[in-house]
Amino acid sequence: MPVENTLLIGFNPGFGSGYDKLLHSWARDIVMFLGLGYQLVFTQASDFSDLRGETAIWKHLFDDKAKVLIPSTDNKFRAATHYTDEGGNGGTEGVWCCANVNFYGF
C-alpha cells in the first residue's frame, strides 16, 4: 500500500474503553502505522467513554508524536440506530451508544 494514498480507518475500535488487553493490542499497531507514516482515522461509539478514553490515551502516549489531521468531530453520518440503557432517569441518564458518533484523525 502506498503510504501517501492510504487512509487506515478504525471503526469503533474501543481501545479507550478501559480494557487493557484491547488497548495494548491497538497501541502496538498504532505505533507501527504512525512510524510508517500512515494516516489514521478512528470513530467512536460514545462521546462519554470511548472518546474521552481515546483522547486521554492519545494525549498520554502520542502527544506531540502525531500530527492531528482531523480534530474530534461529530459525525453527521453516524449509525441511524442507537442503544439506550433503561437505567437512570427514564433512560435520559442511562448509558447510550451509537456507532461512529464521532471521529478524529492523525
VENGINOR-V249353 format. One record per helix or strand of 3 or more residues. SS is the DSSP state (A for helix, B for strand). FROM is the first residue (numbers start at 0). TO is the last residue. Records with the same first field share a line. If there is no record, write none. Layout:
BEGIN
SS = FROM-TO, FROM-TO
END
This chain:
BEGIN
A = 2-4, 19-35, 49-61
B = 6-9, 38-43, 69-73, 101-104
END
